[in-house]
């Protein structure tokens, strides 16, 4: 593998990196087809390998804060395939907007009618791209609507892309396929769920209903009759994205209010619903004029089974750490300590995970927490870096549920950090049986 | 008295059931209980029935899309996309026939005989759309080349058709992708691009010579 010379730092550089990878992959395809012209027997293996190594090269140069923090609890190796897949899908679906005729076709396929016949007004030019589709503005009965349309063939590509990169990714990461396949499967399941728009409408309605009593959180209304497996119609929420909001110089009080709404939204889901909007990406939230947090995009939902929830949150929110035996028991349940570990290994992982989780659970220890403090995040990064270098963590550990729960909580921490909000962290507490 | 539609229907039924042409016109008309004269009044051969079906499917698509609401507002690029989306939609109703008819031809590069009626219709339609694009400035008018644009679209036609025949994705989604990506790329090439500018610059430099003297200081 090539040595990494520089790390792209600015956003522009990072995007440039992706564009470059896009070109390389495009180039690989062209190379493949031109070779194939002369040699029809050529298999796709070489192509797949070219692609995967280009993607990986660009990825490993992208150790930005998001990736770094994600590597933290997930022990570098567990999360990397996820990041790999994220970036991979990102580069795959950095697609140009759908043409007008294809939009019309998607509508006629779903409803037997063109969008003009369904809505009073429909803007054929999309307003922005969603992760695997694009969003259009429409109007019906005087109501402004957002219509999300999925790119064709996305579901198919995810499965085949994953199949294609899997073996190569394992080799590039120097891990055995068996070790990682359970995590990869989890990722594949979630990704495929995201392509099921009918399911997304159902979950969106369910979450909006369940969370309706939360203060300062609002949800768009959804229209199942105007939605299909490729189209979602919902109310248009007027508001600013996080970046615009921060540019408008909001008061600390307002930032706290939004941060609190976000905290409550996530902790209510985790502890009351036991399933959570697992994509806390700044693009999935809007801040409305009347100072509320609008939550959109329930494509990625992670459910937490009891055998994960109980041991995990009893670690973060009880005094379990005072009891070494019980702590090790919980670690075993979470497969952070494995049955075949030697006593020296048990001691090592006990210490390492205890330190890690104590760090992670810091916001929960006090009643309020100031997410603007650099020190906390600095500590997280440094610890993550340290752990990533330890040979003991080259091995996959931890149950598969960690992938998305970590992603969710780190995503949440990150947004709160950007907001520089101070929030009350005791609003929705974990429900775990006390010993 | 038999009609063209009856003969066509009988023929389709026969080839799709037997996966081959009837042995002779004689045996075919006997089954349909019509005379050979009836048959030849409409069709010269079995091939001409197939040719005719393709011809009609193509004409029908072109008629259909021009009636659609946003047609007038569409750019040339969108008009062509619209054609292909509607075409594969219409072909869906005759998929068995399409597969049978193209399979007979095999994987040769020449235009299948059965498409010899549809081809001029498509090319004519493509030319019309290209000319609109050239006039509006959407497409680049290039000496010699712009006359060949329609041939590039015919290549796309053949590709998309073959792609659709082999497509086994849900709702032929992959074909939608093939259309979207293929037509976009083709029209990107028809548009004015950096290559044109490079060409212009090269022309300028050669005409205003003494390149060597001007390169150094």
Interface residues (C-beta under 8 A of the other chain):
Chain A: X96 X98 X99 X100 X101 X102 X104 X105 X108 X109 X114 X116 X124 X152 X153 X156
Chain B: X68 X69 X70 X74 X77 X78 X81 X82 X85 X89 X169 X170 X171 X173 X174 X176 X177 X179 X180 X183 X184
